[in-house]
């Protein structure tokens, strides 16, 4: 499957070949698995909940504690203060004051990766109304942070709905994009490490650099077999990013050296 590649001016400059079978997660003709995508989407959505919702009982409502009117002689019902649950602005009858609730859901790692890759396939296939919903950029960088230039870039891609712009993990490539796009309406930024089906499906279009997409396709997200447990690439990347410290220096820092 060939996906068009655009430059920062919105002109098509080439094609990028993507293996459709590597993104497929179903025996359907289009390779999409809606059930798997929904299960992952619900999981990511539930895991964003803090579980800290609380309501106030009548004791927690601020205000006067004076009795509304005298007990007898008015012909009306007996009341104490306006904090009673039946009055507007009063406390809740059965206030939610329990401990923090846990809405966390989980899925096997390989299922999550298959769902994320299948969601990317759905963006590549697109819809009949909008066509392909992915825009691959040959070099997604800006020389300086300017919102006006970023807005013209988005307009040149003919994006008439919300867009998710995926940022590189390299600060020198992503900083100017991040500063330019943070106040643009209907544009949300996402680091490449956090590109999940939840983020992709919450927006109509996906804007991503060619090098970032290639790294995502060949990175840890590509391990959907036994190798994900035997030789996880994510663990190897973390080891590679750690600073190399000689054993002698470690001992000296701990006071055990010469």
C-alpha positions in Angstrom: 0.0 0.0 0.0 1.4 3.4 -1.1 0.7 6.4 1.0 1.4 9.9 -0.4 4.2 11.9 1.3 3.8 15.7 1.5 6.2 18.5 2.3 5.6 21.5 4.6 4.0 23.4 1.8 1.4 20.8 1.2 2.7 19.5 -2.1 3.0 15.8 -2.7 6.7 14.9 -3.1 6.6 11.1 -3.1 5.1 7.8 -1.9 5.7 5.7 1.2 5.2 2.0 1.0 3.4 0.4 4.0 2.8 -3.3 4.5 -0.9 -3.6 4.9 -0.7 -7.2 6.1 1.5 -6.0 9.0 -1.3 -3.7 10.2 -4.2 -6.1 9.6 -5.8 -7.7 12.6 -8.8 -9.5 11.0 -9.8 -11.9 8.3 -12.0 -9.2 6.7 -11.2 -7.9 3.3 -10.1 -4.5 4.7 -8.1 -6.1 7.6 -9.9 -4.0 10.2 -11.0 -5.5 13.5 -13.6 -3.1 15.1 -14.1 -5.3 18.2 -10.4 -5.2 19.0 -10.1 -1.5 18.4 -13.1 -0.8 20.6 -11.8 -2.9 23.5 -8.5 -1.0 23.4 -10.3 2.3 23.1 -12.4 1.6 26.2 -9.3 0.5 28.1 -7.4 3.7 27.3 -10.4 5.8 28.0 -11.1 4.2 31.4 -7.4 4.5 32.4 -7.6 8.3 32.1 -10.2 8.5 34.9 -8.9 9.7 38.2 -11.7 8.1 40.2 -11.7 11.2 42.5 -15.4 12.3 42.1 -16.9 13.5 45.3 -20.1 15.1 46.5 -20.9 17.1 49.6 -23.3 16.1 52.3 -25.2 18.7 54.3 -22.4 19.0 56.9 -19.9 20.0 54.1 -22.0 22.8 52.6 -20.9 26.3 53.6 -23.5 28.7 54.9 -25.7 29.6 57.8 -26.8 27.0 60.3 -29.7 29.1 61.5 -33.1 27.5 61.6 -35.2 28.6 58.6 -38.3 29.6 60.6 -39.8 28.7 63.9 -40.9 25.2 64.6 -44.6 25.7 65.2 -47.4 28.0 64.2 -46.6 28.5 60.5 -48.6 25.6 59.1 -45.5 24.5 57.1 -43.3 21.5 57.4 -40.6 21.4 60.1 -37.1 22.4 58.8 -33.8 23.2 60.3 -31.4 24.8 57.8 -31.3 25.3 54.1 -28.6 22.7 53.8 -31.1 19.9 53.7 -31.0 17.7 50.6 -34.5 18.8 49.4 -33.4 22.4 48.9 -31.5 23.9 46.0 -27.9 24.3 47.0 -28.2 21.8 49.8 -26.1 18.7 50.5 -26.6 15.4 48.8 -28.7 12.8 50.7 -26.3 10.0 50.0 -23.0 11.8 49.4 -20.2 10.1 47.5 -17.4 10.2 50.1 -15.8 6.8 49.6 -12.1 6.3 48.9 -10.5 6.8 45.5 -12.1 4.5 43.0 -10.1 2.5 40.5 -11.4 2.2 37.0 -8.2 0.8 35.6 -8.6 -1.8 32.8 -5.9 -3.9 31.2 -5.2 -5.9 28.0 -2.4 -8.1 26.9 0.5 -6.2 25.5 0.3 -7.9 22.1 -3.5 -7.1 21.8 -2.9 -3.4 22.6 -0.2 -3.2 19.9 -2.4 -5.0 17.4 -5.3 -2.6 18.1 -3.0 0.5 17.7 -1.6 -0.8 14.4 -5.1 -1.6 13.2 -6.3 1.9 14.1 -3.4 3.2 12.0 -4.7 1.0 9.1 -8.1 2.5 9.5 -6.6 6.0 9.1 -4.8 4.9 6.0 -7.9 3.4 4.5 -10.0 6.4 5.5 -13.7 6.9 4.7 -15.7 7.4 1.6 -16.5 11.0 2.6 -13.0 12.2 3.7 -10.8 9.7 1.9 -7.4 8.8 3.5 -7.2 10.4 7.0 -3.4 10.4 7.3 -0.9 13.0 6.1 2.7 11.8 6.1 5.2 14.7 6.0 8.7 14.2 4.6 10.3 16.4 7.3 8.0 17.7 10.0 10.2 20.5 11.4 10.1 24.3 11.6 13.0 26.6 11.7 11.4 28.9 14.2 8.2 28.8 16.4 5.6 30.8 14.4 1.9 30.0 14.8 1.1 31.7 11.5 3.4 29.4 9.6 1.9 26.4 11.3 -1.6 27.4 10.5 -0.7 27.9 6.8 0.9 24.4 6.9 -2.3 22.9 8.3 -4.4 24.8 5.7 -2.2 23.5 2.8 -3.0 19.9 3.8 -6.8 20.6 3.4 -7.7 19.5 6.9 -11.2 20.5 7.6 -11.7 18.6 10.8 -9.6 18.0 14.0 -6.1 16.8 13.6 -3.6 14.9 15.7 0.0 16.1 15.1 2.5 13.5 16.2 5.8 14.9 17.5 9.2 13.4 17.3 11.0 12.2 20.4 14.0 14.5 19.4 13.6 17.9 21.1 15.4 19.8 18.4 12.8 18.6 15.8 9.6 18.9 18.0 10.1 22.0 20.1 9.3 24.6 17.4 6.3 22.5 16.2 5.0 22.3 19.8 5.4 26.0 20.5 3.7 26.9 17.2 0.7 24.6 17.5 -0.2 24.7 21.2 -2.8 27.4 20.7 -4.3 26.3 17.3 -7.9 25.3 17.4 -8.8 21.6 16.5 -5.1 20.6 16.7 -3.7 18.4 19.4 -0.1 17.3 19.9 1.0 13.9 20.8 4.5 12.4 21.4 5.3 9.5 19.1 5.6 7.2 22.2 2.0 8.0 23.1 0.4 7.4 19.7 -2.4 5.0 20.6 -5.7 4.0 19.0 -7.4 6.3 21.6 -5.5 9.4 20.4 -5.8 8.5 16.7 -9.6 7.8 16.7 -10.3 11.0 18.7 -9.3 13.1 15.7 -10.3 13.0 12.1 -6.8 13.4 10.6 -3.4 12.1 11.6 -0.3 14.2 10.7 3.0 12.5 11.2 6.6 12.7 9.9 7.9 10.0 7.6 10.8 9.2 9.9 8.6 9.0 12.9 6.1 6.7 11.2 8.9 4.4 10.0 10.3 4.3 13.6 6.9 3.5 15.0 6.2 0.8 12.5 9.5 -0.9 13.1 9.8 -0.2 16.9 8.3 -1.9 19.9 4.8 -1.6 18.4 5.9 -4.1 15.7 6.4 -6.9 18.3 3.1 -8.6 18.3 4.4 -12.1 18.5 6.5 -14.2 21.0 9.4 -11.8 20.6 7.5 -9.2 22.6 8.2 -11.3 25.7 11.5 -13.0 24.8 13.4 -9.9 23.4 11.3 -6.8 24.1 12.6 -3.9 22.1 11.3 -1.3 24.6 13.6 -2.7 27.3 16.6 -2.6 24.9 15.8 1.1 24.0 15.7 2.0 27.7 19.1 0.4 28.2 20.6 2.2 25.2 19.4 5.6 26.6 21.0 5.0 30.0 24.3 6.9 30.4 27.3 4.6 30.2 29.2 4.7 33.5 32.3 2.6 34.1 32.3 0.3 37.0 35.3 2.1 38.6 33.5 5.4 38.6 30.5 3.8 40.3 32.7 2.5 43.0 34.4 5.9 43.5 31.0 7.6 43.7 29.9 5.1 46.4 33.2 5.7 48.3 34.6 2.2 47.5 37.2 3.3 45.0 40.8 4.4 45.6 
